């Protein structure tokens, strides 16, 4: 009995210690997770509010507009108040009674720098709160600050409730353990021990058999004891793995994303569910030149962003087969494994006839939606026959995708304005599908989008998505304003969600990026390639600028070349020394507006070159052809500056590619402030491409910038691109999609 009592007491003490320690760790983890969630909520609300109101600063009645926008945050979970303090103006707060109570948050006046953030816990009005503040910027200058206060007292309540549950759990466990221990000891331990002791005594006296007694029942009890110990070890291992997984999750947030990390992360989110990508542009095109068959990677932001993602996760890319040798390289189902040199996922090609391609792609998509969304003073054209082909091709892609889906709920990422109708078509057939649409181009204001005769059908199709992504919050706001203007629906501005016909679609900004590999080209091989390029194009001893674009009227090529011309006019010392290399990929050559644009660009280049020609010297080298990745990378490394002069661009990945290529931390990026990339790459020289004089000054500044400043600017931008690469974009995009279910 003494053994049983001592054993029970020992087990209870040991169990109590383990339970208390485990409970402490669990509650600490839970508290940290809740605090991080609240902090993330504060940052999201603060950033969303800041980006949403910054356009109001240009308006004279901006205090009223800001206060009116604050009303949209009414009822936001655990949000106590919002403050906006603009320099030289009174504090604007929501709710109205907050200003007098907000004296303890006077730090809003102390925010002077663009990267200055305030985040801390406070005791305020008898509550435990989290205060978060960040600067408001206007033309790269801090003009004020915005602060948000969230109630965090619910965290304390949640932890107390956890301790209560753990106390009850331990009491029940202690009772069960005591009863079980008595039974086990009596029937499985003390009995066999007594028999073994009797056997030992008899053996000592020479009366026992040569082996100890062990009945089949006793042997079974010991085996069950071994099993229970193994089961307990498995449970402890599971608990340890759970803690390890939590530690891994935190590590995911703190370290740089890469292909392997994305693969593991999406596996934890999706299991073995593959991704399905629907895009007009295929990532690999097969073409024949004579008897030679070549596989090329097209110049496309969608391809640049998503090909590394599918290489990491596997899945199926559904696209229009546009190469003249595409049919020769697929199986009977129109599929093949890509990339050819390292097959990682399937490419399924959809075939379009001439009428379909002309109406859907060249017509409605690129003569209608493209100029409509970019607002670059090119008139959109909408024809009924193009709209009919657009509907037909969207149905063809939807049907082709549906054939690929298994019975398990699929995850589908639909890309861009070519397939605005596909999300609803998929949802109508597969309500269980997780569907996301990413709109790679800008979204205009409601008045501009109202030009489209079929705006309601376009919006209805897009709202078939569970998640709709844009590059910037500004485009999200425009889209929600358009929905509010056109369709009968309910918009929740606190979560940026649209509810229509009982279904909710969330709208979020996801600034897309590139892979930004850390791998570096061998220095000797790199230097040899650059020498070859300089010799081929006569660039020895020259200051070199580079531009890489599809030849498109949204890229600002005319404005770019006029700025080069103006630079040579204002700074004649660069005549004969400055060469700008434009790597221009032909695009949409069947569309009249593109044909006219190419002609204008070539005429302007000829005019400028004739004006400044000196022997073999030409100030602009216009290389109009499709350029391979390695060739583009070499020109990036060769350039003293890269000029991105988009008149309107959702993101523009050329800017990010240039920064990623400069592992020497040299070179200067000149970036249009009308490109989405300008929101992230603040260390670039930002320009208004319509202002030729300003662009010329930026070119001169790039040519005369001190090496130390170049290095500092490039280092900052490279850090941003390494941290916010396409793998992180994909993880955030898929996580938000899965979270909506």
ABEGO torsion letter per residue (X at the ends): XAAAAAAAAAAAAAAAAAAAAAAAAAAAAAAAAAAAAAAAAAAAAAAAAAAAAAAAAABAAAAAAAAAAAAAABGBBGBABBBBBBBGBBBBBOBAAAAAAAAAAAAAAABABAABBBBBBBBBGGBBBBBBBBBBBBGGBBAEBBBBBBBAAAAAAAAAAAAAAAAAAAAAAAAAAAAAAAAAAAAAAAAAAAAAAAAAAAAAAGABBABBBBBAAAAAAAAAAAAAAAAAAAAAAAAAAAAAAAAAAAAAAABBBBAAAAAAAAAAAAEABBBBBBBABBABBBBBBEABBBBBBBBBAAAAAAAAAAAAAEEBBBBBBABAAAAAABBAAGBBBOBAABBABBBBBBBBBAAAAAAAAABAAAAAAAAAAAGAGBBBBBBAAAAAAAAAAAAAAAAAAAAABBABBBBBBBBEAAAAAAAAAAAAABAABBBBBBBABBBBBAAAAAABAAAAAAAAAAAABABBBBABAAAAAAAAAAAAAABBBBBBAAAGBBBBGGBBBBBBBBBBBBAGBABBBBAAAAAAAAAAAAAAAGABGBBBBBBBBBBBAAAGAAAAAAAAAAAAAABAAABGABBBBBBBBBBGAABAAAAAAAAAAAAAAAAAAAAABBEABBABBBBBBBBBAAAAAAAAAABABBBBABABBAAGAAAAAAAAABAAGBEBBBBBAABAAAAABAABBBBBAABAAAAAAAAAAAAABBAAAAAAAAAAAAAAAAABBAAAAAAAAAAAAAAAX
